[in-house]
Amino acid sequence: MSGYNRSINLLVIEDSETDALLLKEALADIPEFKCEVDYRLRLEDGLSRVRENHVDATLLDLGLPDSRGLETFLKYQTVAPQVPVLVLTALRDESTGIEAVKRGAQDYLIKGHFPAAMLVRSIRYAIERQRVNSELRNSQHQFRQLATRLQEIREEERTNMAREVHDEVGQLLTGLKMDLSWIKQRLGAAEDPAALTVLHRRAEQAGRLIDRCIESVQNIALQLRPSALDHLGLAEAIRDEARRFGVRSEVKIQLELADHINDVSPAAATAVFRIFQEIITNVARHARASVVHVRWSQRGAYSELEVQDDGIGIAPEEMNAKTSLGLLGMSERAVAVGGSLHVAGIPGKGTRVAVQIPTNAREKKYVEHSDCR
């Protein structure tokens, strides 16, 4: 820290003239430490100061005329979360200082028990840590923006590919089937049909293969991007996916979808649908469930998709395992649209996954109940 020589704007919120004088003397004892100090006696005065002008760091007494204890730090943090804070406590209140550090303060100092060098070092370290943390948060934000953009590109590619597979390949296979049907008709009208039995049989086999190809093309296009999501909305896409899952797995899915489910944005609808796909895929692979309950509801400013199964339940160590990339991916999808993901499991009693996304939609009276199997 020897190269740290820029002038620091320091805010001191301290109502004791004696303690303020000691702080002033401590800072003056190290002349190479350039510091512009602004003293305020009340918390509200300090908050006004930090709102008006730039502050590099704050020394905050936790016992002030208009605020006392940990609440003092929490109030300051709410107004100026970007400013590093060193809290000042009495010896008997050291536990409060420790709690403040746990809540985000950079350090705590016990009044009358720190030399000038410690004070200066704590201020410098607090500013440096805050700078590093700020850069880290910016990097995380940029990474999240990149991840979100990659997801958008992926969905765009899936949509384009699904359209190409469905329109181009599907049309070609349909045309080929029409040609085979024409050939079969001509074979049946031949003068010597017995001599053409083998060709007729092969044409029928080719027709069945084409039917299977068309079905496969439809399934591939559906997996890439369900058309219902774009044309009929999130509710219908979830119904279709639940229906297919029930057929594949023989797991009973109960749907309870409030009709404002389609009021979410296209980006949020895509995120929720992909999360739903991942959840039921995990149910099929790991849960050993017989019934899955799916519910869409509104909680204040958020809409929530809740999926509860009656399977073996996910253990906490499984949720935190490095291999749980599926859970991480679902969480990132939710965060990308301003939401959150919550997973809770009880061994032997099932797992609950809830994704919340912000919405302005209001709860409506109509609610659909259905079973998919």
N, C-alpha and C positions, 0 to 999 in steps of 0.2 A: 504493500500500500504506500510505499515511500514516494511513488510518482503521483500520488493523488494530491494535487495542489490547487484545484479550482476552488473558487469561493462557494461556500455552502449556505443556502438559505435555511436557517434552523428556526422552527417554531417551538417555543417553550410555553406550555400551558400549566401554570403553577401559581397557586394563590398565596403561598408562603413567601414573604419577602426575604426571610433568612435563607430558605432553600434556593430561591432564585439568585441571591447574591453568591452563594456557594457555587452554583452552576456557572455563573459569570466568571468567577475567579478561576475555576477549574479550566474553563475554555481559554482564559487569558494566559494560563501558565505555559501553554504550548504555542509560541508566537507563529510557528510555521503553519499552524492550522488556521486557514482563512475561513471565518465564519461570521455571517450576518445573522444576528439573533433578534427575534421579535418575541417579546414576553406578553402573555395574556393571562388574566386572572381567573377567567371563567371559561367553561367548556363552550358555551354558545359564542363567546367572543373569538375563541380559537377556530371554531367551525366557520365563522364569518370570514376570518382571515384566510383560511385555506381555500374557501370558495372563490375569493377575489384574486389571489396571487399565487404564483408557483411556490411550493415548499418542497425542499429536498428531504427533510426528515423532521420528525416531531418528537419532543420529549413530553410525555403526557403523565401528569400526576393523576392517580386514580381517586384521590380524595379532594373534590372541588366543591365550592359553594352550591353549584347547581347540578352536581352529579357525583355519585360515589361508587366505588368498587368496580367490578368487571363491566358493569353497564356503561361506565364512562368510555372504556375502550371500544365497546361494541357500537356505541353511538358515533364515535369518531370514525370507526372503520366503515360504517354505512355511508357516511358523507364523502370520505376520502380514502377509498380502498387502495389507491395507487401510491399513497404516501407511506414510507416505512415509519413505524412507530416503536419507540423505546419507552416502556412504561416505568414510572417512578413509584416505588412503594415504600412503606415503612417496614421495618424488620418483621413486625408481627403480621404483615400482610403479604409475606413472600409467596404463600400458596396462591394468592390471587394473581400475582405477577406471573407465576408458572402457568396458570390457567389462561391468562391473556396470551402468552406465547403459543399455547396450544391452539388458540383461536385465530392466530395470525400475526401477533406482535413479533417484531424481530428479536427483541431481547427485553429483559427487565433489569433495573438497577435499584438497589436498596439505598435509600437516602443516607448520606453520611458514611457510606461504606465502600466508596469507589474512588480511586485516585484519578487525577486528570487524564493520565495516559489511557486508562481503561475507558473513560468516557469518550475520548476522541476515537479510540479504536472501535468501540461499539457503534458510534455514529457512522464511521466510514464503512464498517462491515455491513451495517443495516442498509445503507444506500446501495452498496455493491450487490448484496443479496437480492434486494428488490429489483435492481436492474436485470440481474440474471433471470429472476423469476418472470419478469415482464417479457424478456426475450423468449423464454421458454413457452410462455402462454401464446405469444405471437406465432411461434413456430408450430405449436399445436393447432392454433386456429388456421394457419396456412395449410397444414397437413389435412385438417378436416375439410377445408374447402376443396383441396385436391381430391380427396377421397370421394367427396360428394360429386364433383365434376366427373370423376371416373365412373361412378355409378350411373350418372345421367348418360354418359357416352355409351356405357354398356347397355342400358335400356334402349337407347336409340338404335344401336346395332341389332339388338334382339328384335325390335319392332320391324326394322328394315328386312332382316333376314326372314322373319316369320312371313312378312308380306311376299317376299320373293319365293319362298318355298311354297306357300299356299297358292299364289297366283300363277307363277311360271311353271313349277314342277307339277302342281296339281292339274293345271290345264293341259299340259303335255300328256300326262297319264290318262286324263279323261278322253282326249282325242285319240290316243292309242287304243283305248277300250272301244271306242266307237268304230275304229277301223276293224278291230277283231270281230265285233258284232256283225259288221258288214260281210266279212269273209265267211263267218259261220252261216249266214243266210245263203250266200252263194254256194257253199259246200252242200247245204241241205237240198238245194234245188238241182244238184248235178244228176245226170242220167244214170250214173252208176254209183249211188251213195255208199254201197258196201266197200267199194275200192277206196273210198275217201274217209273211212271210219277213223283211221289213225290220225289223219290231219284234223278231223273234226274234234277228236278227243283232246289233241294238243291245243287247239284253239280255246277250248273250254278251260283247260288248265291255265293257259296264259291269261284268260279273263279273270280267273280267281286270284292269280298272282297280282294282277293289276289292282284288284279290289283291296288286297292286303297292302300294296304300295300306297294307294290313296289314303287308306286308314292311317298308315304310318306317317305319311306327310302331314295329315291333319293333326296327329298327336305331337309331332315335332314342332309344328307351327304353334300349337297350343302351349307347349312347354316354353318355347322361346318368348312368347308374348300372347296371353289369352285375349282374344278379340273382345270378349265380354267386358274386360277392364276399360277398354277405350270406347266401346259403343253402348254398353248397358250399365256401367258403373261398378263400383267396388263391391256392393252387396251381391250382385249377380255373379261376379267373378269368384267371390268366396263361396257362394252356393255351389257353383260348378266344380270348384276345386274340392270342396268337401264331399260332393257326390262321387267324384272319381276316386277320392281317397277311400271312401267307404266301400266302394266296389273292390278296390285293390286289396285292402287290408282286412275287410270284414269287421272293422271297428265302427261302432255306432257313434255318429256325430250329431249332437243336438245344437241347433242354431237358434239364437235369440238376437235378432238384428233389428234395432230401432231404425226407423226409416230415414233418419237424418244421416245415416252412414254415407250416403252419396253426396253430402254437402262439402266434403273435404276437397282440398286442391288436388290436381292430377299428380303432383309430386308426392304428396302425402298418401294418396291412394295407392300409388305404386309401391311406396315404402311399406305400408301396412300389408299389402297383398304378398310381397316377397317375404316379409317376416312371418306371415301366416303359413306360407309354403314351407319355410324352414322349420317352424314349430311342429307342424303335423308330420314332416319328414322325420324329425327327431322322435316323435311319438311312435312312429312305425318302426324305427330302428332300435330304440332303447327302452321305451316306457312299459311295454307289455300291458297295455291298457285295453279295456273292453269298451269304455265309453269316454268320449271327449265332449265337453260342453264349451260352446263358443258363444260369447256374449259381447255385443256392442252397446255401449251406454255413454252418457255424457256426465262428467263430473266438473261442474263449474265451467271454467274456460277451456277444459280439455275433454276430448273424446277418448274413450278407452276401448281397446279390443282385449278381451280376457279369454284365455284358452286354459281350461282346467281338465286334466285327465285323471283317471283313477288307477294309474299304473304304479310302478315300484318307487317312484319319487327320485328326484335328483339330489345327491348329497352335496353339501357346501363345498367340499374339496373338489368335486367334479366341476362345479361352476367356476372355481378359481384356477382350474388346471390350465397349463399353457396350451393344451391341445383343444381347448374349448373355443376354437375359432368361430364356430357357428354362432355362439352366444355373442361374441365380440362383433361379428358382422351384423347381427340383428340390432345390437345396441347402437352401432355406428349409423345404421339406416335410420333409426328413430331420432337420434341426435341431429342428423343432417336436415330433418324437417322440423326442428325445434321441439322434439318430443323426448321421451325417455322410455327405457325398458326395465322391467322388474321381474325377476325370476325367484320363485320360492318353491322349495320341495320338502316334503316330509317322507323319509324312507318308509315304504310300505303303504303310503296313503296318496301318492300322486304328486304332480307338479302343476304349479300355476304360473303362467307367463302372461304379463299384462304390458301392453304398449300404449302409451298415452301420447296424443298429439294435440297441439293447440287448435281450437276451432271456435268460430263464432256462431255455429249452428245451435239452434234451440231444440230442446227435447220435444218430441212430438208424441201424441198419444198412441198412435198405431205401432204395435210391435208384432213382429212375425215370429212364430214358433214352428220349427220343423225339424224332422229327423232325416239324416242322410245316411244311407247304408249301402 
